[in-house]
Amino acid sequence: MGTARGFGVDIGGSGIKGCPVDIDGGVLAEERMRIPTPHPSTPDAVGDAVAEIAEKFGWSGPVGVTLPSVIKEGTAHSAANIDKSWIGTDAQGLFAERLGKDREDIVVLNDADAAGLAEMRSGAGAGRSGLVVVLTFGTGIGSAMFLDGKLIPNTEFGHIEVEGHDAEKQAAASVKDDLDLSYPEWAPRVSRYIQGLEKFLWPDLFIAGGGVSKKAHKWLPLLDIRTPIVAATLKNDAGIVGAATAAAAGLGH
């Protein structure tokens, strides 16, 4: 083949998915494997699932893993949509042990940061300079911020307060589903959220990701915000691609 390949695993609130990635093309190299996120989503249970995915593909190189968590030096410091027992867990060490790898062969990063890395390298943010904020709308709201293409890690913009509430409890895609809202009903919630962010930041571009970005044409035009916003192009594969890219590049060490 001759193309650089990496391996990424994306851990979400509802599913854990992973596969080899064509790093140069920024696309999945094989059909991804998905396992429902275990309940409770403890480090042990999630570690087993990640090992199962890596074993299915017989992958032997470095592995990138995303977590819906603030990650510093391989340790999880928050737990947005996974079991609270992750807080304080040495995730890098856990996955290295489960996958039978050296610690330096595992890169663990925040899920939205991983998606953002992929979008900035080979998606909607490719070639964009200035301040770019990637927002992923899913079970919660993840965020990734880039200045001239460089990641500023572990932003938690999904948790800003909007009208007295945690923003993601008002505007996440899961809220749309739980309340059975139409796109025109949900879009004003997203507008209020982004307007709240715009009080603090003056980005040059927002990129909207997560599963709901597949239907971006139904709601992006309805948003009332001052900043240009575009749909993510890698959709739900962005986390896997970003994790694999980070691992192949040795980021996070």
N, C-alpha and C positions, 0 to 999 in steps of 0.2 A: 504493500500500500504506500509506504513512504510518508504517510501523514503522521504528525505527532498525535498520540492518543493519551488520554488521561481517564480517571475514573472519579465520578462524583456520586454522592448520596445526599438527597435532600429530605430532611426530616421535618414534616409538617404536623399540624394538629390532627389531621384526619388520615394522612398516608405517608409512608416512607418509600421513596422511589430512587432508583439509581441504575447506572449502566455506564459502559465506556463512552467516551466523548472524543469526537474529532476536534482537537484543540484549535487547529488552524482555521477550520470552517465554522467553529462555534456552534456545532450541531451534534446531536446524539449520533453515535457510531453504530449502535444496535438498538433494538426495541427495549425500552426500559422495563424493569421489573418493579411492581408496586405491591407493597404489603400494607394492610390497614395498620395505622398506628395503634400499638397495644394499649389497653386500658387496665390498670393504670400505666401511664407511659414513663415508667421508672428507668433509670439508667441501665439496669440489668436487662430489662425487657427490650428496650430500644437497641441496646448493644447486640442482643441476639439477632434482631431483625436486620441490622446493618451487616452483620457477619453472614447471614443467609444470602443477602443480595450479592455481596462480594464473592462468596463461594460459587453462586450460580454461574457467574461469568468467569470463574477461575482466574481472577485478576491478581497479578503479582506485584505491580508497581505501587507508587504512592497513591493515597486515597484522600480526597477532599470530602468533608462532611459538614453539612449545614445544621444549625440548631436555631430554633426561635428563642434566642437568648443572647444577652450581652456576653461576648467572649473576650477574655484577656489572658494572653499567654496560655491558651488551651483550656482555661477553666471557665465554667459557666457561672455567671453572676446574676442571672435572672431566669425566669421561666414563664414566658408569656402564655403559651398554649400547650405546655407539656407539664409533667408532674413536678411539683415544687421541690422534690428531692434532688433535682438537677442542680439547684443552687449550691455552689461551692464544690461541685463535682469536677475532678480533673478529667474532662471529656476526652482530651487528646490521649491521655494515658489509658483511659478505658477502651477507646476504640483500637489503640495500638495493641493492647492485650487481646481483645476479642478477635482481631484480624491477624494476629501473629506477626505483627510488624514492629519495626523500630519506631520509637516515638517521633523521630524526625520525618518518617514517611507518612505521617498523618497530619493534615491541616484541618482544623475545626474553625469555622467562621459563622457569623450571624447569617441567617437565611436571606434576609433582605440585602445585606452587603454582598452575598454571593450572587444573587440575581442581578444586582446593580453592576457588579464587575462584568458579568456576561453581556448585559445590555450596552455598557460603555465600550466594550471591546469589539463586539460583533453584532450589536443590535441597534436600537433606536438612538443610542447616545454616541455611536461611533463617530469620531472626528469632532465631537462637540467640546468646546472649551467653556470657560466661565464656571458658574455655580449651577450644577445640575442635581436635582433631587429626584430619586426614584422612589415611588410609593407602591407597595404591593398590597392589593386588596384581597384578603382571603378570610380565614378564620378570624384574624385580627388585621391590623394595618402595620406592615413593616416599612422601614425607610432606609435609604442609603444615600449619602451625600458625597458628591465629587467636586473637587475644585481643580479645574484644568485637567480632568481625567484621573486625578489621584483620589483614592478613597479616603474619606474621613470616617473611620469605623465606629460602629456601635451607637449610631444615633437612634433615638427612640421616639420619633415624631408621632407614632401612633398613639402615644400616651399623653399628648398635650391635652389640656382641659378646654373643652368647648361647651359653652353654656352650662358650666357646672358638672359636666360629665367627661369621663375618659373618652377621648375621640373615637377610639376603635369600637367602643360599645354603642356608638351612634351611627358610624359610617362604614364599618367593615362590610365586606360582601356577605358575610354570614348573617349580618343583621337584615340585609335585604331579603335573604332567603327565609330567615326565621319569621319575619313579619309579612312575608309574601308581598313585598313591595314591587311595583313596576319600576322600570328605569326612570320615568319622569317623577315618580314619588321618591326614589332613592337619591337622585342626582342633587337635590337641594341640600341633603345631609352632607354629601361629599363637598359641595361648594362651601358650606359653612365651615367644614373642617379645614379645607385648603385656605380659606380666607383667614382662619385662625393662625395657620402657619405663616401666611404672608405678612402678619403683623410683626413677625420676628425675622423673617428672611426675605431677601429679594433675589430669588433664583432667576437664572436666565431661561431655565427650562424645567418642567416637571415631566417625568415619564411614568405612566400609569401601568402597573403590572399586576400579576396575579391572574387567576382563572377568569375573572370577569373582564379582563382586557381583550378576551376573544370577541366580546360584543361591544368593543369600545365605541363603534359608530353609533350605538344606541344611547350612550350617555355622555361621552366627552363633549359633544356639541351643546349639551344642556347646561354645562357648568358655567357659573358666573364668577370668574376669577380673572386676575389681571395678568397672570403669567402664562406664557404659551405652554400647552400640555399636549403630549403625543402618547400614543399607545406603545407599550413595550412590544417588540417584535418576536421575542423568543418565548412568549407566553409562559406556560407552566414548566418549560424545560430550562428556564433561566437559572434556577438554583443548582440543578445538576451540572450545567455547563460551567457556571461560575466556580463551583466547588472543585471541579476537575481541573479547571484552568489554574486556580490558586495552588492546588497540590502539585501540578506539573511544573509551576514556576517556583515552587518552594516558598510561597508567601506564608506569612504567619510564623516564621522562625526567627 
